[in-house]
C-alpha cells in the first residue's frame, strides 16, 4: 500500500504518510490516489488545487466555507515546515470544538485530510514554506468564514514564533459562538 492512514484525534481528520521510493535520482511518491483514499473513508472528489508561500511566523486562518459550499481539504507542505491545525466545527461530532496540530514539512512529506465543516489554519515555521492543498469545492467568497486564530473557545497551542504575522482579515475574524 502506498499510504499509511492514521486517525488524528478529531473525527474523520486523518494524517497520511505516503510511501517514498528513493533512488540515485532522488525519490518518487504518490501524493493522492482516489482508490486508496476511498478505501480509508476519504471519498472526496477534489476539484481545485491551491498553493501559497509564507515567511516564517506567518499565520493563516482559521478559515472554512459554510454549508452548502463547505470544503474537504488535503494539505501538504512542499517546501519548508508548517504547523497545520484543524478545528472540528460539527455540532453533532464527538470532537466538536476540538483541535489538532500537525507538523507538515518537505522532509516528512505527510499530508493532512480535513473533512467538511472543519476550520483550517497554519503557521509557517520556516522562511519560504510552500503549502499545496486540494479542496473538494471551489472557493466561494460569499461562503468564506473564519474564527480568530487565538479564540479561547478552541485553546489552540500555536508554536511561539516572533514576530507572529497576520493579515488584516485574519486579525478581524470573530470569536466562536454557538
C-alpha positions as CSV (number, residue, x, y, z in Angstrom):
1,X,0.0,0.0,0.0
2,X,1.4,3.4,-0.9
3,X,0.0,5.2,2.1
4,X,-0.4,4.9,5.9
5,X,-3.6,6.5,7.2
6,X,-3.6,7.5,10.9
7,X,-6.6,9.0,12.7
8,X,-5.6,12.4,14.1
9,X,-7.7,12.7,17.2
10,X,-10.6,14.5,15.6
11,X,-13.4,12.5,14.0
12,X,-12.5,12.0,10.3
13,X,-9.3,14.0,10.3
14,X,-6.5,11.8,9.1
15,X,-2.7,12.1,8.8
16,X,-1.5,10.4,5.7
17,X,2.1,9.3,5.2
18,X,3.0,8.4,1.6
19,X,5.4,5.6,0.8
20,X,8.6,7.2,-0.6
21,X,10.7,5.4,-3.2
22,X,14.2,6.9,-3.1
23,X,17.0,6.0,-5.6
24,X,20.1,7.6,-7.0
25,X,18.0,10.2,-9.0
26,X,16.1,11.4,-5.9
27,X,12.7,10.0,-4.9
28,X,9.2,9.2,-6.2
29,X,6.0,9.1,-4.2
30,X,2.2,9.2,-4.9
31,X,0.5,12.1,-3.1
32,X,-3.0,11.1,-3.9
33,X,-4.8,8.0,-5.2
34,X,-8.6,8.1,-5.1
35,X,-9.0,4.3,-4.7
36,X,-6.6,4.1,-1.7
37,X,-8.2,7.2,-0.1
38,X,-11.8,6.0,-0.7
39,X,-10.9,2.6,0.9
40,X,-10.0,4.6,4.0
41,X,-13.2,6.5,4.0
42,X,-12.0,9.7,2.2
43,X,-14.4,9.8,-0.7
44,X,-13.9,13.4,-1.7
45,X,-13.6,14.4,-5.3
46,X,-11.0,17.2,-5.2
47,X,-11.9,20.0,-7.7
48,X,-9.4,22.7,-7.0
49,X,-5.7,23.0,-6.1
50,X,-4.2,25.9,-4.2
51,X,-0.7,26.9,-3.3
52,X,0.8,29.5,-1.0
53,X,4.2,30.6,0.1
54,X,4.8,32.1,3.6
55,X,7.7,33.6,5.5
56,X,8.5,32.3,9.0
57,X,5.9,33.4,11.5
58,X,3.0,34.0,9.0
59,X,-0.2,32.5,10.4
60,X,-3.1,31.9,8.0
61,X,-6.5,31.0,9.4
62,X,-8.8,29.8,10.9
63,X,-10.7,29.5,7.6
64,X,-13.7,27.5,6.4
65,X,-16.6,27.8,4.0
66,X,-20.1,27.4,5.3
67,X,-22.6,24.9,4.0
68,X,-23.7,24.2,1.3
69,X,-20.3,25.3,0.0
70,X,-18.1,23.6,2.7
71,X,-14.8,22.0,1.5
72,X,-12.9,19.0,2.5
73,X,-9.1,19.6,2.2
74,X,-6.0,17.6,1.6
75,X,-3.0,19.7,2.8
76,X,0.8,19.2,2.2
77,X,3.9,21.3,2.7
78,X,6.1,21.0,-0.4
79,X,8.9,23.2,0.9
80,X,9.7,24.3,4.5
81,X,7.6,23.4,7.5
82,X,4.2,24.4,8.8
83,X,2.2,23.8,12.0
84,X,-1.2,22.8,10.4
85,X,-4.3,23.0,12.5
86,X,-7.8,21.5,12.1
87,X,-10.8,22.5,14.4
88,X,-14.0,20.4,14.4
89,X,-17.0,22.7,13.8
90,X,-19.6,19.9,13.5
91,X,-22.0,20.3,16.5
92,X,-23.1,16.6,16.3
93,X,-19.5,15.4,16.3
94,X,-18.0,13.8,19.5
95,X,-14.9,16.0,18.9
96,X,-16.9,19.3,18.4
97,X,-14.6,22.3,19.0
98,X,-11.5,20.0,19.5
99,X,-8.4,20.9,17.6
100,X,-5.3,19.0,16.4
101,X,-2.0,20.4,15.3
102,X,0.4,18.5,13.0
103,X,3.8,19.5,11.7
104,X,3.8,19.1,7.9
105,X,7.1,19.5,6.1
106,X,9.0,18.9,2.9
107,X,11.1,16.4,4.9
108,X,8.3,14.3,6.5
109,X,6.1,14.5,3.3
110,X,3.0,13.9,5.4
111,X,-0.4,15.1,4.4
112,X,-3.4,16.1,6.5
113,X,-7.0,15.4,5.4
114,X,-9.8,17.7,6.9
115,X,-13.4,16.8,6.2
116,X,-16.2,19.4,5.5
117,X,-17.0,21.7,8.4
118,X,-13.6,21.9,10.0
119,X,-11.8,25.2,10.3
120,X,-8.2,25.2,8.9
121,X,-5.2,27.3,9.7
122,X,-1.4,27.0,9.7
123,X,1.7,28.8,10.8
124,X,4.9,28.8,8.8
125,X,7.8,27.6,10.9
126,X,10.5,28.4,8.2
127,X,11.0,31.0,5.6
128,X,9.6,30.2,2.2
129,X,7.3,27.4,3.4
130,X,5.1,26.4,0.5
131,X,1.8,24.7,1.0
132,X,-0.2,22.9,-1.6
133,X,-3.8,21.8,-0.8
134,X,-6.6,20.3,-2.8
135,X,-10.2,21.1,-1.9
136,X,-13.5,19.3,-2.7
137,X,-15.4,22.5,-3.6
138,X,-14.4,25.7,-5.4
139,X,-13.7,28.9,-3.5
140,X,-16.9,30.9,-3.0
141,X,-16.1,34.3,-1.3
142,X,-19.6,34.7,0.0
143,X,-19.4,31.4,1.8
144,X,-16.0,32.1,3.3
145,X,-15.8,32.4,7.1
146,X,-13.3,32.3,9.8
147,X,-12.6,32.5,13.6
148,X,-9.9,34.2,15.4
149,X,-6.6,32.2,15.4
150,X,-6.4,32.5,19.2
151,X,-10.1,32.1,20.1
152,X,-10.3,30.9,23.7
153,X,-13.2,28.5,22.7
154,X,-10.6,26.3,21.0
155,X,-7.4,26.9,23.1
156,X,-5.0,26.2,20.2
157,X,-1.4,26.0,21.3
158,X,0.4,27.6,18.4
159,X,4.2,27.5,18.3
160,X,5.8,30.6,19.8
161,X,7.3,32.4,16.9
162,X,8.0,36.1,16.9
163,X,7.1,38.1,15.1
164,X,3.7,36.5,14.6
165,X,2.4,37.9,11.3
166,X,-1.4,38.0,10.4
167,X,-3.2,39.8,7.6
168,X,-6.0,42.2,8.5
169,X,-8.8,39.8,7.5
170,X,-7.5,37.1,9.8
171,X,-6.9,39.6,12.6
172,X,-10.6,40.8,12.4
173,X,-12.3,37.4,12.5
174,X,-14.8,37.0,15.4
175,X,-14.7,34.6,18.3
176,X,-16.6,31.3,18.0
177,X,-20.3,31.4,19.1
178,X,-22.8,28.5,19.0
